Amino acid sequence: MNPVDIAEPMHSRWSPSVFDDAHQLTDAEITRLLEAAQWAPSSGNRQPWRYVVAPRGSAAHAVLVPHLSRGNSGWVPRASVVFLSAVVLGTDGDELKDLLIPAHDVGQASAHLTLQAEAMGLKAHQFGGFDHAAVAAGLGLPDDARLIAGIAVGVRGNPADVPERDAERDHRVRDRRPLADTVYDDRWGHAWPGLAPSGPATAPAERS
Ligand SMILES: Cc1cc2nc3c(=O)[nH]c(=O)nc-3n(C[C@H](O)[C@H](O)[C@H](O)COP(=O)(O)O)c2cc1C
């Protein structure tokens, strides 16, 4: 149960670290998730996102897994599929264009994918902890593409099947900075005075 009154599937979304390593997604389900990303808005409709699809056991999965950070190496490989997001940069002559807006667009597409997963009864957990250069080399990324993040998708598994460290993460209290520290009026850093009282910025440990 999350504290704030926001719409589904944002309300129920959270990032689990215990996935069921027997669950598989069909190609149709994976395609549906990618369609959610495909229909995200983007600057100039340039759609600078690319996704590498790495179902558990696939060749792309085998490229990624050895390069996961220690903290991610236990839980990420158990997910049914990992999507690796990448941005493709346009060029200005020989110069690669600025990353800011394209990276924003990829993040937004990944948010759509993540929320589509939640709406399909799945769970998603994004991660940046992997050796980007090694994975990019292993996947043959061209010079104008940059890997950004992974999105592990699947269904929740049994906490008893994973190391204590991963099981424990799913019971950490989720928290957020208060809106007043984030939302400003015409003076940077000065809270927008229209903020209505909102729910607590922490969520209790028990979650669906
Ligand atoms: C770009 C990005 C990178 C992240 N990297 C990691 C990571 O390497 N390992 C991890 O366990 N979680 C990672 N996370 C998940 C965040 O820690 C998590 O979203 C945050 O703590 C908020 O929790 P919630 O998603 O349950 O609301 C990442 C999330 C994003 C969006």
The ligand as an SDF file (V2000), in Angstrom:
LIG
                    3D

 31 33  0  0  0  0  0  0  0  0999 V2000
   18.4300    5.0510  -14.1030 C   0  0  0  0  0  0  0  0  0  0  0  0
   18.2360    4.2010  -12.8760 C   0  0  0  0  0  0  0  0  0  0  0  0
   19.3020    3.4720  -12.3830 C   0  0  0  0  0  0  0  0  0  0  0  0
   19.1150    2.6280  -11.2770 C   0  0  0  0  0  0  0  0  0  0  0  0
   20.1530    1.8380  -10.8690 N   0  0  0  0  0  0  0  0  0  0  0  0
   19.9230    0.8740   -9.9550 C   0  0  0  0  0  0  0  0  0  0  0  0
   20.9100   -0.1160   -9.6950 C   0  0  0  0  0  0  0  0  0  0  0  0
   21.9850   -0.1440  -10.2980 O   0  0  0  0  0  0  0  0  0  0  0  0
   20.6130   -1.0470   -8.7400 N   0  0  0  0  0  0  0  0  0  0  0  0
   19.4190   -1.0630   -8.0760 C   0  0  0  0  0  0  0  0  0  0  0  0
   19.2170   -1.9670   -7.2710 O   0  0  0  0  0  0  0  0  0  0  0  0
   18.4560   -0.1650   -8.3370 N   0  0  0  0  0  0  0  0  0  0  0  0
   18.6710    0.8030   -9.2580 C   0  0  0  0  0  0  0  0  0  0  0  0
   17.6820    1.7040   -9.5620 N   0  0  0  0  0  0  0  0  0  0  0  0
   16.3910    1.6330   -8.8530 C   0  0  0  0  0  0  0  0  0  0  0  0
   16.2620    2.7580   -7.8530 C   0  0  0  0  0  0  0  0  0  0  0  0
   17.1410    2.5320   -6.7710 O   0  0  0  0  0  0  0  0  0  0  0  0
   14.8000    2.8490   -7.3750 C   0  0  0  0  0  0  0  0  0  0  0  0
   13.9830    3.1730   -8.4690 O   0  0  0  0  0  0  0  0  0  0  0  0
   14.6500    3.8850   -6.2890 C   0  0  0  0  0  0  0  0  0  0  0  0
   15.3100    3.4550   -5.1160 O   0  0  0  0  0  0  0  0  0  0  0  0
   13.1990    4.1570   -5.9340 C   0  0  0  0  0  0  0  0  0  0  0  0
   12.5640    2.9730   -5.5470 O   0  0  0  0  0  0  0  0  0  0  0  0
   11.2010    2.5250   -6.2450 P   0  0  0  0  0  0  0  0  0  0  0  0
   11.4980    2.3180   -7.7170 O   0  0  0  0  0  0  0  0  0  0  0  0
   10.7970    1.2410   -5.5720 O   0  0  0  0  0  0  0  0  0  0  0  0
   10.2090    3.6260   -6.0470 O   0  0  0  0  0  0  0  0  0  0  0  0
   17.8460    2.5710  -10.6320 C   0  0  0  0  0  0  0  0  0  0  0  0
   16.7940    3.3490  -11.1180 C   0  0  0  0  0  0  0  0  0  0  0  0
   16.9730    4.1390  -12.2270 C   0  0  0  0  0  0  0  0  0  0  0  0
   15.7860    4.9330  -12.7550 C   0  0  0  0  0  0  0  0  0  0  0  0
  1  2  1  0
  2  3  1  0
  2 30  2  0
  3  4  2  0
  4  5  1  0
  4 28  1  0
  5  6  2  0
  6  7  1  0
  6 13  1  0
  7  8  2  0
  7  9  1  0
  9 10  1  0
 10 11  2  0
 10 12  1  0
 12 13  2  0
 13 14  1  0
 14 15  1  0
 14 28  1  0
 15 16  1  0
 16 17  1  0
 16 18  1  0
 18 19  1  0
 18 20  1  0
 20 21  1  0
 20 22  1  0
 22 23  1  0
 23 24  1  0
 24 25  2  0
 24 26  1  0
 24 27  1  0
 28 29  2  0
 29 30  1  0
 30 31  1  0
M  END
$$$$
